[in-house]
Amino acid sequence: MKTKALVFDAYGTLFDVNSAAEKCKDKIGTKWEAFANFWRTTQLEYTWLRSLMKRHKNFWEVTEDSLDKSMRMFSINKSMRNELLNLYKILSPYPEVRGVLEDLKKKNYKLAILSNGTPALLNELVTSNKLNNLFDDLFSIEEVKVYKPDSRVYEIPIKKYNLKANEITFLSANTWDVSGGGNYGYNSIWVNRNKLEFDILDYKPKNEISNLTHLLDIV
């Protein structure tokens, strides 16, 4: 089926989740990258655990909770908490993101984000980076109150656009998210920025790219 909509994960795919800690590396020191990775891993673990426990908190609350644990683990001064949180709201996009989105917009694809982030977080993220005019929709899991990779999340764009699942090309840097979308029926593409191995989760994407520039060759 011809792709009618391109749907992107936000965190780690369009926006660098480590950029908040990186901007504070002079204060955090050489452990900044290990701290950033731990924060991200804990954040994701909390989304999955809360979905399984049916104890939903929105993504901003999960981000705060995972930061608090990470700061304790890495002995980061509590005075940095608000600075790190404020920087997380305006994470930096990867260098090629703007150019690729502009090219796709010219080709009249419907462009959307499908993310764990709250509507307010997603709005601030794209607006602060001046990308808000490039997206048709910013879909949040808050519509269904459960986190990826639950199939109810991947159903959100289907309902809005009245498309078949295989008419949507979905891009994520997270292998579990690629598998979640692919098992749902999307044409999922893995954005493998860090040369990682793909997880064994009953789905193998047909396309793997190192950054979004290569998407232009596919579509």
C-alpha positions as CSV (number, residue, x, y, z in Angstrom):
1,M,0.0,0.0,0.0
2,K,1.2,3.5,-0.7
3,T,2.3,5.5,2.3
4,K,-0.3,8.2,3.1
5,A,0.9,9.3,6.4
6,L,4.4,9.5,8.1
7,V,4.2,9.2,11.8
8,F,7.3,9.8,14.0
9,D,8.2,9.0,17.5
10,A,9.5,12.1,19.3
11,Y,12.0,11.2,22.0
12,G,15.2,9.7,20.7
13,T,13.9,9.8,17.1
14,L,13.4,13.5,16.4
15,F,14.8,14.9,19.6
16,D,18.0,14.0,21.4
17,V,16.9,12.8,24.9
18,N,20.5,13.3,26.2
19,S,20.7,17.0,25.2
20,A,19.3,18.2,28.5
21,A,22.1,16.6,30.5
22,E,24.7,17.4,27.9
23,K,23.9,21.1,28.2
24,C,24.8,20.7,31.9
25,K,27.9,18.6,31.5
26,D,30.2,21.3,32.9
27,K,28.3,21.1,36.1
28,I,27.7,17.3,36.1
29,G,31.1,16.3,35.0
30,T,32.3,13.3,33.1
31,K,29.4,11.1,34.4
32,W,26.9,13.3,32.5
33,E,26.3,10.7,29.7
34,A,25.9,7.7,32.0
35,F,23.5,9.8,34.1
36,A,21.5,10.8,31.0
37,N,21.3,7.2,29.8
38,F,20.2,6.0,33.3
39,W,17.5,8.7,33.4
40,R,16.2,7.7,30.0
41,T,16.2,4.0,30.9
42,T,14.4,4.6,34.2
43,Q,11.9,6.8,32.5
44,L,11.0,4.1,30.0
45,E,10.9,1.4,32.7
46,Y,8.4,3.5,34.7
47,T,6.1,3.9,31.7
48,W,6.0,0.1,31.1
49,L,5.6,-0.7,34.8
50,R,2.8,1.8,35.2
51,S,1.0,0.4,32.2
52,L,1.2,-3.1,33.6
53,M,0.1,-2.0,37.1
54,K,-2.6,0.2,35.6
55,R,-1.3,3.1,37.8
56,H,-1.1,5.8,35.1
57,K,0.9,9.0,35.6
58,N,1.4,11.3,32.7
59,F,4.8,11.5,31.0
60,W,5.9,14.6,32.7
61,E,5.3,13.1,36.1
62,V,7.2,10.0,35.1
63,T,10.0,12.1,33.8
64,E,10.2,13.9,37.2
65,D,10.1,10.6,39.1
66,S,12.8,9.0,37.0
67,L,15.0,12.1,37.3
68,D,14.7,12.1,41.1
69,K,15.9,8.5,41.2
70,S,18.7,9.2,38.7
71,M,20.0,12.2,40.6
72,R,20.2,10.2,43.8
73,M,22.0,7.3,42.0
74,F,24.6,9.7,40.5
75,S,24.8,12.1,43.5
76,I,23.7,15.1,41.4
77,N,23.1,18.2,43.5
78,K,19.3,18.8,44.1
79,S,19.7,22.4,43.0
80,M,20.0,21.2,39.4
81,R,16.6,19.5,39.3
82,N,14.6,22.5,37.9
83,E,17.3,23.3,35.4
84,L,17.4,19.7,34.0
85,L,13.6,19.6,33.8
86,N,13.3,22.9,32.0
87,L,15.9,21.8,29.5
88,Y,14.0,18.5,29.0
89,K,11.0,20.6,27.8
90,I,13.1,22.0,25.0
91,L,15.3,19.1,23.9
92,S,17.4,19.7,20.8
93,P,16.3,18.1,17.5
94,Y,18.8,16.0,15.6
95,P,20.6,18.1,12.9
96,E,18.8,16.6,9.8
97,V,15.3,16.8,11.2
98,R,14.2,20.2,10.0
99,G,15.4,19.7,6.4
100,V,13.9,16.2,6.1
101,L,10.5,17.4,7.4
102,E,10.5,20.4,5.1
103,D,11.2,18.1,2.1
104,L,8.4,15.7,3.1
105,K,6.0,18.5,3.6
106,K,6.6,19.6,0.0
107,K,5.6,16.1,-1.1
108,N,2.2,16.5,0.6
109,Y,2.6,13.7,3.1
110,K,0.5,13.9,6.2
111,L,3.1,14.3,9.0
112,A,2.5,13.5,12.7
113,I,4.1,12.7,16.0
114,L,2.9,9.8,18.1
115,S,4.5,10.0,21.5
116,N,4.4,9.2,25.2
117,G,4.7,12.9,25.8
118,T,1.7,14.9,27.0
119,P,0.1,17.3,24.6
120,A,1.6,20.3,26.5
121,L,5.1,18.8,26.4
122,L,4.9,18.0,22.6
123,N,3.5,21.5,21.8
124,E,6.4,23.1,23.7
125,L,8.9,20.8,22.2
126,V,8.0,21.5,18.6
127,T,7.3,25.2,19.2
128,S,10.6,25.9,21.0
129,N,12.4,24.3,18.0
130,K,10.2,26.1,15.4
131,L,8.9,22.9,13.9
132,N,5.3,23.4,14.8
133,N,4.3,24.4,11.3
134,L,5.5,21.1,9.8
135,F,3.2,18.7,11.6
136,D,-0.4,18.1,10.9
137,D,-1.0,16.4,14.3
138,L,0.8,15.8,17.6
139,F,-0.7,12.5,19.0
140,S,-0.2,11.8,22.7
141,I,-0.8,8.5,24.6
142,E,-2.8,10.6,27.0
143,E,-5.8,10.0,24.7
144,V,-5.8,6.4,25.9
145,K,-3.9,6.7,29.2
146,V,-1.6,3.8,28.5
147,Y,2.0,3.8,27.2
148,K,3.6,2.4,24.1
149,P,3.9,-0.3,22.9
150,D,0.2,-0.9,23.8
151,S,-1.8,-1.4,20.6
152,R,-4.3,1.2,21.7
153,V,-1.6,3.9,21.2
154,Y,-0.9,2.9,17.6
155,E,-4.6,2.9,16.9
156,I,-4.8,6.7,17.5
157,P,-3.7,7.9,14.1
158,I,-5.7,5.2,12.4
159,K,-8.9,6.6,13.9
160,K,-8.0,10.2,13.1
161,Y,-7.0,9.7,9.5
162,N,-9.3,6.8,8.7
163,L,-6.4,4.8,7.2
164,K,-5.4,1.2,7.1
165,A,-2.4,0.4,9.3
166,N,-0.2,-0.4,6.4
167,E,-0.8,3.0,4.8
168,I,1.1,4.5,7.7
169,T,4.9,4.5,7.8
170,F,6.1,4.8,11.4
171,L,9.6,5.8,12.4
172,S,11.2,5.3,15.8
173,A,14.7,5.0,17.2
174,N,13.4,2.6,19.9
175,T,13.4,-1.1,18.8
176,W,10.5,-1.9,21.1
177,D,8.5,0.9,19.6
178,V,9.3,-0.2,16.0
179,S,8.2,-3.7,17.0
180,G,5.1,-2.3,18.6
181,G,4.1,-0.4,15.5
182,G,5.1,-3.2,13.2
183,N,3.2,-5.8,15.1
184,Y,0.1,-3.5,15.0
185,G,0.4,-3.4,11.2
186,Y,2.4,-0.2,10.4
187,N,5.3,-0.2,8.0
188,S,7.8,0.5,10.7
189,I,11.3,1.9,10.0
190,W,14.1,1.7,12.6
191,V,16.2,4.9,12.9
192,N,19.3,3.2,14.3
193,R,21.4,6.2,15.2
194,N,23.8,4.4,17.5
195,K,24.5,1.1,15.6
196,L,22.6,-1.1,18.0
197,E,21.3,-4.6,17.6
198,F,17.5,-5.0,17.0
199,D,15.5,-6.7,19.8
200,I,13.8,-10.0,19.2
201,L,10.1,-9.0,19.6
202,D,8.3,-10.8,16.8
203,Y,8.9,-8.1,14.2
204,K,11.8,-7.2,11.9
205,P,11.6,-3.9,10.0
206,K,12.2,-4.0,6.2
207,N,14.1,-0.8,6.5
208,E,16.8,0.4,8.9
209,I,18.3,3.9,8.5
210,S,21.1,5.7,10.4
211,N,19.3,9.0,10.3
212,L,16.2,10.5,8.8
213,T,17.9,11.7,5.7
214,H,17.8,8.2,4.3
215,L,14.0,8.3,4.7
216,L,13.8,10.4,1.5
217,D,15.2,7.6,-0.5
218,I,12.6,5.2,0.8
219,V,9.4,7.2,0.3
